[in-house]
Amino acid sequence: MSKTIVKITHDYAGQSSEELNVYRDDIVQVSKVIDRQWLYGHCNGYEGNFPSSCATEIEFQEQLSEGHEVFAVISDFHGEESNDLVLKRGDLVLGLQPLDANWWNGRVIGSQRVG
């Protein structure tokens, strides 16, 4: 399960400094399986252990080409321009091409929405 991406299904408040607080719809990159009940991962700049029971693995068949990136949406975005994607927290976006240092052209994984 190394480098697996999971989506959090319900909140978990860590019980120690080694545990990660996670919230419903968070996207976590799992870097280690501790045992059947615990995972170790990174989310929103933090890292730690969290229970596997509050996470589901995100599977996608996207083949990443050179220059493509996958982005996890951490807050809703309603778009500023007519060609902007409307994004919801928890969406995964396949970044197709950087437009500048802050913006990408991309597609929401699992949909045909492009912008």
Secondary structure, 3 states (H helix, E strand, C coil): CCCEEEEECCCECCCCCCECCECCCCEEEEEEECCCCEEEEEECCEEEEEEHHHEEECCCCCCCCCCCEEEECCCCECCCCCCCCCECCCCEEEEEEECCCCCEEEEECCCCCEC
